Amino acid sequence: MKKRLWFPFHLAAQVRRVLTRPQIVIVAATFIVLMEILWATCAYFDVYGNLPLIMLSTRDRAVVVLMGAFGWFRVFWFHPLFNTEYRNWLRASPWQKGDALPLGTVHPCVGDIIVVAFLALLLADPRTVTHSDFLRPTPLMGLAMYAISYASVVPATVWLTQPRAFAYVAFLLIAAAMRLGQVWAPLLPLMLLAGWAVACKGLSDSWHLFPWDETIHWGGRIKRRWQTMNSQGVGLLGKETGPDRVPVSELGWPFATLSPWTPSTVIGKRERLLMAALLSFWLHAILSIFSQKELAQGGAATFLVFVVTFLAIGRLAMIGGNHAPPLNLAGRLFLFRWIIPGHDRAAVPALTIAATALGTAAAGHFLCELSLPVLVSLVLMSTLAVFILVGPDATTWRLTAPCRIHHGLLNKQTYDQLT
């Protein structure tokens, strides 16, 4: 008898572990209850025509979005990677890999099953909508939304903390599940389950590198602060300090600009090409889901214009910075030096990116008559490949190109103080 009484409280405790913020639960539950009351009231009094159907369909779509948001919440809220105070506390505590996380596990647990099952039951009630304009989402759609959202953010976390091989395989399986699931429905849950398993395996192995100071971006800030502390006095290990121990970011203008030091490239070209291919495949899979072709075409065209413009401008910004051409426009025209090869080669990648995007889009549409998902993914892959492979290295160009070094907009205040 005691076990039977204790069992509901045990389930409630499992749910409480995965819902650590009561405010979020109260807001979500209030919205669902209000939509249910309004639908029942309108349906009981039979008013406003199709309003009850619209409200019921809206409620169901909100539940699907809520299931997707819950998958993201389970990772972002419980993983120490996204909580600096939590990660620093774990680092200073006797916690070790294999122990339970104090704020709750990131892996799926019984509480996740209860929450997802409850939300799926809201989509499985017998009140069906037969009107063609108010088709209700199915419980399978809600489960797929939760699985895709959780299984997509976990590989991103694994990629940040390493090992990255698991992240790449998981990303590939999830995108293939969305694409091939439209060809044969049973492939969707099977490949999602495989991607989920690979992502969870990488999540478990990533704890070997905790606290991830060598792999995540904000770990570099800790190293720079450590170098700054050592540059201000004798090192803690008894080593004498010198000017070479001062971080470049602390030198100020113009010494930071004149310094030949640049941060080392963490990701090689091959891995960046692999990331570009995965991103293109993901875009192809997402565009394949849309049933409204006009909406997909407009969104894809806007996305491509934005991406191509951003890549072209970003490539110029990576090369230029505080380095200006040796002659301004008037000097070039007056001296008939319209092109300065050593300096103007920095513009080759930007021009090549624009030409590649236009040429690939025109050839794929007019000559090959490719479908929209294939064409957009192909254009994105080609422009990203040009961005990665074409053009001079930024460090080599800055050290060898004929150019003038100026203060730039960000350092104008420092420049005025010095002059």
Residue pairs with C-beta under 8 A, 6 or more apart in sequence:
11 110
11 114
14 109
14 110
14 111
14 114
15 111
15 114
15 115
16 111
17 104
17 105
17 109
17 111
18 74
18 78
18 104
18 109
18 111
18 112
18 115
19 25
19 111
19 115
20 77
20 78
20 103
20 104
21 77
24 73
28 66
31 62
32 59
32 62
32 63
32 122
35 55
35 58
35 59
35 62
36 59
38 55
39 52
39 55
39 56
39 59
42 48
42 51
42 52
42 55
43 52
50 131
50 134
53 129
53 131
53 134
54 134
56 127
56 129
56 134
56 136
57 129
57 134
57 135
57 136
59 122
60 122
60 123
60 136
60 137
61 137
63 119
63 122
63 123
63 137
63 142
64 123
64 137
64 141
64 142
64 145
65 145
66 119
67 116
67 119
67 120
67 142
67 143
67 145
67 146
67 149
68 145
68 146
68 148
68 149
69 149
70 115
70 116
70 119
70 146
70 149
71 145
71 146
71 147
71 148
71 149
71 150
71 151
71 153
72 149
72 150
72 153
74 106
74 108
74 112
74 150
75 82
75 106
75 150
75 153
75 154
75 157
76 82
76 153
78 101
78 103
78 104
78 105
78 106
79 106
79 157
80 86
80 87
80 90
80 101
80 210
80 211
81 87
81 157
81 160
81 161
81 212
81 216
84 218
86 103
87 211
88 211
90 102
90 210
90 211
91 210
91 211
95 101
95 102
97 207
97 208
97 210
98 207
106 154
106 203
107 200
107 203
107 204
108 150
108 200
116 142
116 143
116 146
119 142
119 146
120 139
120 142
120 143
121 139
123 136
123 137
123 138
123 139
123 141
123 142
124 138
124 139
128 136
129 135
129 136
144 188
144 189
144 192
147 189
147 192
147 196
148 174
148 177
148 178
148 192
150 196
151 170
151 174
151 192
151 195
151 196
151 199
152 171
152 174
154 170
154 196
154 199
154 200
154 202
154 203
155 166
155 167
155 168
155 170
155 171
155 174
155 195
155 198
155 199
155 202
156 167
157 203
157 206
158 164
158 166
158 167
158 170
158 199
158 202
158 203
158 206
159 167
159 168
160 212
160 215
160 216
161 206
161 209
161 210
161 212
161 215
161 216
162 206
162 209
162 212
162 215
163 202
163 205
163 206
164 271
165 202
166 198
166 199
166 201
166 202
166 205
167 199
167 202
168 274
168 278
169 195
169 198
170 195
170 196
170 198
170 199
170 202
171 195
171 278
171 282
172 195
172 278
172 281
173 191
173 192
173 194
173 195
173 198
174 191
174 192
174 195
175 278
175 281
175 282
175 284
175 285
176 191
176 281
176 285
177 187
177 188
177 190
177 191
177 192
177 195
178 188
178 285
178 286
178 288
178 289
179 281
179 284
179 285
179 288
180 187
180 188
180 191
181 187
181 188
181 191
182 288
182 289
206 212
209 215
211 219
212 219
213 219
213 222
213 223
224 247
224 249
227 245
227 246
227 247
228 246
228 247
228 250
230 236
230 239
230 241
230 245
231 241
231 245
231 246
231 247
231 250
232 241
233 241
234 240
234 241
235 241
248 256
248 259
248 261
249 256
251 259
252 414
253 407
253 411
253 414
253 415
253 418
254 405
254 407
257 321
257 322
257 405
258 405
260 395
260 399
262 394
262 395
267 275
269 388
269 389
272 388
273 384
273 385
273 388
273 389
276 380
276 381
276 384
276 385
276 388
277 381
279 380
279 384
280 377
280 378
280 380
280 381
280 384
281 377
283 303
283 373
283 376
283 377
283 380
284 373
284 374
284 376
284 377
285 373
287 296
287 300
287 372
287 373
287 376
287 377
288 373
290 296
293 372
296 372
297 372
300 372
300 376
303 376
304 357
304 361
304 376
304 379
304 380
307 380
307 383
308 353
308 354
308 357
308 383
311 353
311 383
311 384
311 387
312 349
312 350
312 351
312 353
312 354
313 350
314 387
315 349
315 350
315 353
315 387
315 391
316 346
316 347
316 349
316 350
318 394
319 346
319 349
319 391
319 392
319 394
319 397
319 398
320 346
321 398
321 408
322 405
322 406
322 407
322 408
322 411
323 398
323 401
323 403
323 404
323 405
323 406
324 403
324 404
324 405
324 406
325 332
325 340
325 343
325 344
325 403
325 404
326 340
326 343
326 402
326 403
326 404
327 335
327 337
327 340
331 337
332 338
332 340
340 402
342 400
342 401
342 402
343 401
343 402
343 403
345 391
345 392
345 397
345 401
346 391
346 392
346 397
346 401
348 390
348 391
349 386
349 387
349 390
349 391
352 386
352 390
352 391
353 383
353 386
353 387
353 390
356 382
356 383
356 386
357 379
357 382
357 383
360 378
360 379
360 382
360 383
361 375
361 379
364 370
364 374
364 375
364 378
364 379
365 375
370 378
407 414
407 415
